[in-house]
C-alpha cells in the first residue's frame, strides 16, 4: 500500500491555480460554501455546480498570491492524505 500512495503522490498532486506549480503534500482550497450560487459570465449565468473553487499552494497562500477580493480566511487547509482517505472511504 505504501508504494501505491507514493506513486499517487508523485503523479497526481494538484496544480496551483495561481502560480501553476505542482503543489507539495499540503495546499489550500477555497471554501465551497462561500462561492456564489450563480454568477454572470459573458451575458449568461453560471450555476454554483459549475464553479470550480480556487486551489492554491502554501507558498501562494503564505504570500497572499490570490484574488484581492479573497483573504486567507476564505481558504481551508487540505493535504494529499486527506484526499486519499476521502476517496477510500467513498469506495466502502
Backbone as CSV, one residue per row, in Angstrom:
resi,resn,N_x,N_y,N_z,CA_x,CA_y,CA_z,C_x,C_y,C_z
1,UNK,0.826,-1.201,0.000,0.000,0.000,0.000,0.859,1.249,0.000
2,UNK,1.969,1.242,0.710,2.824,2.405,0.795,3.372,2.795,-0.581
3,UNK,3.749,1.823,-1.410,4.255,2.128,-2.746,3.151,2.697,-3.636
4,UNK,1.909,2.269,-3.429,0.790,2.819,-4.190,0.577,4.284,-3.839
5,UNK,0.621,4.621,-2.545,0.477,6.013,-2.124,1.609,6.869,-2.662
6,UNK,2.803,6.325,-2.640,3.960,7.042,-3.158,3.785,7.338,-4.645
7,UNK,3.317,6.381,-5.420,3.077,6.564,-6.851,2.018,7.648,-7.079
8,UNK,0.915,7.563,-6.344,-0.163,8.541,-6.493,0.333,9.933,-6.122
9,UNK,1.081,10.035,-5.023,1.593,11.326,-4.586,2.514,11.943,-5.641
10,UNK,3.344,11.142,-6.259,4.278,11.658,-7.264,3.569,12.085,-8.545
11,UNK,2.491,11.408,-8.896,1.873,11.609,-10.206,0.528,12.340,-10.218
12,UNK,-0.098,12.515,-9.089,-1.447,13.082,-9.088,-1.632,14.229,-8.105
13,UNK,-0.586,14.983,-7.854,-0.728,16.149,-6.987,-1.402,17.269,-7.765
14,UNK,-2.178,18.111,-7.094,-2.868,19.192,-7.805,-1.904,20.304,-8.215
15,UNK,-2.347,21.090,-9.173,-1.581,22.232,-9.649,-2.209,23.498,-9.064
16,UNK,-1.369,24.412,-8.599,-1.831,25.671,-8.027,-2.500,26.520,-9.107
17,UNK,-3.681,27.049,-8.811,-4.402,27.884,-9.767,-3.771,29.269,-9.920
18,UNK,-2.882,29.643,-9.010,-2.250,30.953,-9.072,-0.907,30.922,-9.793
19,UNK,-0.009,30.034,-9.379,1.345,30.006,-9.962,1.547,28.865,-10.958
20,UNK,0.580,27.967,-11.075,0.639,26.799,-11.977,1.722,25.789,-11.631
21,UNK,2.287,25.875,-10.442,3.260,24.885,-9.988,2.521,23.710,-9.351
22,UNK,3.130,22.536,-9.380,2.554,21.375,-8.709,2.656,21.598,-7.202
23,UNK,1.565,21.383,-6.494,1.541,21.589,-5.044,2.339,20.500,-4.333
24,UNK,2.821,20.841,-3.176,3.503,19.873,-2.333,2.434,18.989,-1.695
25,UNK,2.728,18.407,-0.573,1.801,17.495,0.094,0.611,18.240,0.728
26,UNK,0.738,19.564,0.905,-0.330,20.369,1.509,-0.660,21.549,0.603
27,UNK,-1.922,21.972,0.637,-2.370,23.113,-0.147,-3.616,23.695,0.497
28,UNK,-4.194,24.704,-0.111,-5.414,25.358,0.391,-6.472,25.368,-0.710
29,UNK,-7.709,25.192,-0.296,-8.819,25.268,-1.240,-9.833,26.292,-0.749
30,UNK,-10.425,26.991,-1.693,-11.450,27.972,-1.369,-12.671,27.245,-0.827
31,UNK,-13.253,27.792,0.215,-14.448,27.173,0.809,-15.605,27.198,-0.185
32,UNK,-16.202,26.050,-0.406,-17.313,25.947,-1.350,-18.525,26.737,-0.897
33,UNK,-18.785,26.756,0.394,-19.985,27.456,0.874,-19.908,28.959,0.634
34,UNK,-18.703,29.471,0.365,-18.555,30.899,0.118,-18.651,31.266,-1.355
35,UNK,-18.745,30.269,-2.230,-18.914,30.556,-3.642,-20.328,31.060,-3.891
36,UNK,-20.499,31.977,-4.838,-21.864,32.453,-5.130,-22.696,31.328,-5.731
37,UNK,-24.009,31.387,-5.514,-24.890,30.357,-6.076,-24.955,30.463,-7.593
38,UNK,-24.734,31.672,-8.105,-24.647,31.873,-9.538,-23.858,33.144,-9.797
39,UNK,-23.271,33.222,-10.969,-22.528,34.425,-11.307,-22.620,34.684,-12.802
40,UNK,-22.599,35.972,-13.190,-22.696,36.291,-14.615,-21.383,35.986,-15.340
41,UNK,-21.510,35.570,-16.595,-20.335,35.324,-17.422,-20.730,35.507,-18.883
42,UNK,-20.177,36.487,-19.539,-20.463,36.773,-20.950,-21.960,36.811,-21.255
43,UNK,-22.707,37.462,-20.409,-24.139,37.591,-20.628,-24.953,36.384,-20.199
44,UNK,-24.309,35.323,-19.760,-25.005,34.119,-19.285,-24.820,33.993,-17.781
45,UNK,-25.564,33.109,-17.174,-25.434,32.854,-15.745,-24.814,31.480,-15.541
46,UNK,-23.771,31.435,-14.719,-23.119,30.169,-14.397,-23.604,29.724,-13.022
47,UNK,-24.081,28.498,-12.918,-24.574,27.976,-11.650,-23.425,27.519,-10.773
48,UNK,-23.647,27.501,-9.457,-22.620,27.126,-8.494,-22.012,25.759,-8.796
49,UNK,-22.813,24.838,-9.287,-22.312,23.480,-9.533,-21.211,23.446,-10.585
50,UNK,-21.102,24.488,-11.412,-20.066,24.513,-12.441,-18.883,25.403,-12.065
51,UNK,-18.950,26.076,-10.918,-17.872,26.954,-10.484,-16.844,26.132,-9.714
52,UNK,-15.612,26.200,-10.138,-14.538,25.444,-9.507,-13.899,26.296,-8.399
53,UNK,-13.788,25.760,-7.191,-13.121,26.527,-6.135,-11.640,26.695,-6.448
54,UNK,-11.081,27.789,-6.006,-9.670,28.069,-6.211,-8.828,27.141,-5.348
55,UNK,-7.785,26.581,-5.927,-6.854,25.714,-5.215,-5.479,26.372,-5.313
56,UNK,-4.855,26.645,-4.169,-3.556,27.314,-4.189,-2.547,26.585,-3.306
57,UNK,-1.285,26.675,-3.706,-0.217,26.061,-2.926,0.038,26.901,-1.667
58,UNK,0.734,26.317,-0.720,1.016,27.029,0.525,1.896,28.248,0.302
59,UNK,2.778,28.193,-0.681,3.643,29.341,-0.965,2.801,30.546,-1.393
60,UNK,1.865,30.337,-2.304,0.980,31.424,-2.737,0.078,31.882,-1.591
61,UNK,-0.403,30.941,-0.791,-1.244,31.275,0.354,-0.472,32.153,1.342
62,UNK,0.746,31.722,1.693,1.552,32.467,2.662,1.901,33.869,2.166
63,UNK,2.103,34.019,0.848,2.489,35.311,0.273,1.301,36.147,-0.191
64,UNK,0.084,35.632,-0.013,-1.114,36.371,-0.396,-1.327,36.472,-1.895
65,UNK,-0.804,35.493,-2.643,-0.973,35.488,-4.095,-2.282,34.798,-4.474
66,UNK,-3.383,35.524,-4.320,-4.702,35.059,-4.712,-5.543,36.302,-4.992
67,UNK,-6.724,36.159,-5.589,-7.520,37.337,-5.934,-7.725,38.271,-4.743
68,UNK,-7.673,39.558,-5.043,-7.743,40.591,-3.989,-9.065,40.600,-3.236
69,UNK,-10.126,40.048,-3.823,-11.407,40.014,-3.118,-11.486,38.859,-2.122
70,UNK,-10.419,38.062,-2.015,-10.359,36.960,-1.053,-9.304,37.254,0.011
71,UNK,-9.482,36.628,1.178,-8.493,36.715,2.244,-8.078,35.289,2.615
72,UNK,-7.094,35.179,3.481,-6.662,33.851,3.921,-7.784,33.094,4.615
73,UNK,-8.740,33.823,5.185,-9.872,33.185,5.863,-10.840,32.500,4.899
74,UNK,-10.715,32.771,3.600,-11.581,32.141,2.609,-11.106,30.758,2.185
75,UNK,-9.979,30.300,2.751,-9.381,29.037,2.341,-9.308,28.040,3.489
76,UNK,-9.465,26.781,3.148,-9.320,25.691,4.106,-8.058,24.912,3.783
77,UNK,-7.437,24.391,4.825,-6.261,23.549,4.689,-6.668,22.204,4.121
78,UNK,-5.868,21.687,3.230,-6.103,20.357,2.685,-4.748,19.712,2.446
79,UNK,-4.737,18.396,2.377,-3.486,17.730,2.062,-3.761,16.427,1.322
80,UNK,-2.710,15.872,0.804,-2.781,14.672,-0.013,-3.449,13.511,0.721
81,UNK,-3.081,13.304,1.969,-3.599,12.159,2.714,-5.083,12.299,3.033
82,UNK,-5.564,13.526,3.262,-6.997,13.727,3.482,-7.797,13.358,2.240
83,UNK,-7.285,13.746,1.078,-7.972,13.446,-0.182,-8.003,11.943,-0.425
84,UNK,-6.874,11.277,-0.219,-6.807,9.830,-0.422,-7.739,9.098,0.532
85,UNK,-7.784,9.534,1.782,-8.663,8.855,2.747,-10.130,9.093,2.414
86,UNK,-10.489,10.266,1.878,-11.871,10.527,1.458,-12.246,9.600,0.303
87,UNK,-11.345,9.426,-0.644,-11.617,8.560,-1.796,-11.794,7.118,-1.340
88,UNK,-10.926,6.658,-0.435,-11.034,5.273,0.020,-12.290,5.063,0.877
89,UNK,-12.729,6.086,1.613,-13.954,5.973,2.398,-15.194,5.951,1.514
90,UNK,-15.148,6.659,0.382,-16.283,6.660,-0.540,-16.451,5.297,-1.200
91,UNK,-15.357,4.579,-1.368,-15.409,3.268,-2.002,-15.950,2.186,-1.092
92,UNK,-16.013,2.436,0.220,-16.514,1.429,1.179,-18.001,1.494,1.344
